[in-house]
Amino acid sequence: MVIGDTSSSPDRKGTSTEASSLPDSSTSSVPSFVPDLHIKLSKIAFQEQIVLENLSLTLEAGKITCLLGPSGVGKTSVLKSIAGFIPLAQNSEISATDLLPLTGRIAYMDQNDLLLPWATVLENVVIAARLNGSTPDLARARYLIEQVGLSPKMNDRPDTLSGGMRQRVALARTLMNDSPIILVDEPFSALDAITRHRLQALMAELLKDRTVLMITHDPLEALRVAHQIYVLAGDPVLLSPPLHMEGEIPRIPTDPGLQPRLQLILSMLGMTREDAI
């Protein structure tokens, strides 16, 4: 599910920030305060079976962090724990740098766009306000739809859109509440390579200066958009130290200067270069 915010989730320590007013069309809308986010999960378990234990990571303020790993290691469970969809185990803590509640400041974008089939692009983007019983900011919604390049499709329904267009609508909906912390769960994994490449660049631009955690199983995607990368892999599953990346995003992942990092990541995943291409 793509969620405008996670205001119904339990309190975490963090900051409460109201959505900003409509930005000038020449500037991007950025929350007034963007924190670091410190995550400590003592364990994640389902039906008494432990999935992960003793996981600690920090999301740097205003940066994109990628959590990279193969399917089935618990990446999405980490994301949903941060969002408040999975209750935190004892001795777990999620806190931001000002130590105030995080409720209402986290936006979550799922693997699937889950657009309402009977609603237009504009109606889908403002759905969170409708569900909350508040008056939607239509000017802001139109601005965001313009930013993702879909103004001509504003009154169209999802069944007329390509997969890439649907994901752009989902991205606009995620940004609608102007949350400073964004959680993104493999949003481009089902798209063709060209569309995925374009949307990675769009995401890097629109999520600039926000604290972002992006889940991916693709090493090249992590190299392209991340400021730092954690690798979650192995048996038992372990979390790597953060790999800090240099240079502006989006990068060209085949750049010769990135090959040592690619080789390191592949070795952590038990992969070869041919597996990643």
N, C-alpha and C positions, 0 to 999 in steps of 0.2 A: 504494500500500500504506500502511496506517496502522500505524505502528511505535511501540511503547512507548518504546524508546530506540534510539540509534544506536551502541551499545557496540561493534559490530563494525567501525565506521568507523575510518580512520586517526587517530592522535593529532592534535589541534589544541591550541593553547595555550588554557588555561582552568582551570576548577576541577572537582574531583571531589567530588560530594556524595551521601551515602547517602539513600535514600528515608526520609521522616519517618515517625513512628508515626502511627497513626490519629488524626485531629483530633477534638476534641469536636464534637458535631453542631451546636453554635452558632457554630463558627468555620470559616473556610476553611483548607485546607492550603496553606501557602506554604513553599517551600524556605528554609533558613536564610540562604543567601547568593545573591543574584541579581546577576550582573555586567553591565556594558556588554559588547557584542561588536563588535569592530572587524574589518571585512572588506575585504581588498584582493585583488582578482582581476586579475592581469595580462592574462589572456585566458581565454575558454572556447571550445574548438574541438571539432568533430566531423568525423572523417575529413579532417583538415587544413583544414577550412573554419572560419574564425574567426567565432564568433557574437557575442561581446562582447569588448571590450578596455578595460583601464585603468579598472576599476570599483572605487570605494571608497565604503563607507557604514558608518555606525555605528548599532547597535541600542542604544537607551538602556535602562539597567537598569530593570526593572519596568514597562516601557511596551510598547504595541503599535505597531510600525512596519508600515505598509503599503507594499508595492512594487507600484505601479500601472502598468499598461501594456496595450496591445492584445495579442492572441494573436500568438505567433510571434516576440516580441522577446527571449526568453531568460529570462523571469522564473523559470520552474520550474528552469531550468538553474542559476541563481544559488542557489536554495533547495537543490538537490541537491548543489551544490558545498559549501555550508556543512555539510550533513548528512554529507558524506563519501562520497556515492554516486558522485560524479564526481571523479576525481583532480585535485588542484590543479596548475596549470601553474607553471613556474619563476617565482620572484619573487612568487608569491601567498602571502598569509598570512591566517589567521583566528585572532584572539587575543581573550582576555577580560582583564578588568582585573587579575587576579591572576597571569596568565601561566602557569598550570598546565594540564595536558592537559584537553581538553574531552570526552574519551572517556567515554561513559556519562551525560553530562549534557544531551544534546539529544534531545528527542522530536519526532517528525515525523508530521504528519497529512496524508494525501494527498487529492486531489480526490475519489476514490472511497472509500466506506467499506470495501469488501472484507471484509465480515464472513464468517466461516466459516458456510456454510448449514446445516450439521448441528449446530452448537453453539448453546447458549442465549445469551441476553444476558450472563448472569454468566460463562459459559465464554469468550465472546469478549473480555470485559473483562480477564480474567486470562491470556490466551493467551501473552503475552510471558514470564511466569514459567514456564508449562508448557514453552515452547520452550527456555528457558534451563536447564531441569532443576531449578528452585528451587521451593520451596513457595509457592504464591500467597497473598497476604494477602487472604483472603476478606472480612474485616471492612471493610477499606479499599475493596474493590471494591463491596461493598453500599452503603457510604457514598456513593461517587461515582455509582452508579446512582440512588440517592435524589436526589442533587444535580441530576442531569439529568432528574428527574421520571419515571423509568421503573421504580420499585420494583414496580408491579403487573405489569410485563412481564418481570421478572427471569428467569423460567424459560421464556420464549417463544423461538422461533427467528426468524431474520431474515425469513423469507418471510411472517410474520404482521405485520410492522411497516411503517409508512409510511416514506417517504423521510426525513422529518424525524426520526422516531424512530431510524432507522438511523444518521443522522449524530450524534445524541446519544449513541448507544452508542460510536461511533467517538471522540467527544470524551472520554468517560469512559475509554476504553482508552488514549488519548494521555496522560491525566493520571495513569494508574495508577502510573507510576514516579516521580512527583513531580519531574520534571526542571525545572530553573530556566529553561531555554531551550527555547522551543516554536517549531517551524516549521510553518506552516499553508498549504496550497496550495489556494486557491479551494474550500473545503469546502462552500459553500452555493450554488454557481453553478447547479446543476441543480434547485434547489428552487423552489417557487412563492413569490411575493413575500411573502405573509403568514408562511409558515414561515421563510423566510430572515430576515425582520425579527425574529422571535422568537428564532431561534438566534443572531443577531448579539448580541442583548442577553444571552443566556445565556453566550456565549463571553466577552464583556466582563467578566462577573461572575466566571466560573470561572478565567479567565487573569489575573485581577488580581494585580499585583505580580510577574509573571514577565516575562522578556525574550522578546518575541514578534515574529516576522517573519511577516506574512500576505501572501500573493500574492492580488491581485485585478485584474480588468479593469473593475470597476464603480466610477466616481468617487463615487457616492453611498454605497456601502458603505465606502469609505475614509474619507469625511467622517464617517460614523456611528461608526466604532470605533477610528480611529487617533489616537495621540498625535502621531505625525509621519508624513509621507507623502513617499516618493520616487516620481518619475515616470520611467519607462523608456520612451522612444519616439524616433521620428525615423528618418531614413535618411541617414547611419549612425546606429545606435542610441546614444543618449546618456542619461546619468543626471542628473536634476535635482539641485540642492541640496535639502536637506530642508526641507519645509514644516512648521513646528511649529504644532500645533493647540492651542487653549485650551479649557477647560471639561471637565466630566465626561463620560465615555462611559457608555452609548451616547447619541449626540446625535440630534437630529432634523435630517436633512440638508437639509430644505427651509427651515430656519430662515433668515430674512432676513439674519442676521448672518454666515451661512456662504456667502452668494452670491458675494462677491468671491473667496473661495478656490475655489469651484466654477468660476467663470469662468476663473481663472488655470489650473486643472488642465485644463479643457476646451481652452484655447488650446494648452497643451503637447501635448495628445493630437491636436490638429487636429480637434476635435469642436465641435459647437454644443450649446446647452442642450437642444434637442429630441432630440438623439442620446442624452443621458444619462437621459432620462425614460422 
